[in-house]
Amino acid sequence: MNTHINERINTKNEKAVKGNKGRELIDAPAKELLNMRRLPAMLDPGQTAALIGYAEHDIPVLVRAGLLKPLGNPPANSEKHFATVQVMELAGEIAQLSEMRNVVYEHWRIKNANKTAARRARNGQH
């Protein structure tokens, strides 16, 4: 058996399992949540993101679009919590997931276009 080749293959596999800069693809709190036998009744934004496969910074975008509804009537600057039952229902509906994905795509498309336009304006380009 050629151990030199096996060492190179194992190194490549380790890189494939981890994201850039050696980070794992899923962080420890998300992994812990997904491995629970019973989910909590309420989820914070990070847990909600992990459960539906989004980044935590996408959750406010979904709330503003009315696709995710926080529990209660929280002030604008407070951390929102979400009902696990509602999040699981959303995750089970393909049409809802598609709409959520389109909202996030559109948000980042507009944000990046604005950033590019501002950069061009600073540099005096049209």
Secondary structure, DSSP 8 states (H G I E B T S, - for coil): --HHHHHHHHHHHHHHHB-GGG-BSS-HHHHHHHT-SS--SEE-HHHHHHHHT--GGGHHHHHHTTSS--SS---TTS---EEHHHHHHHHT-HHHHHHHHHHHHHHHHHHHHHHHHHHHHHTT--
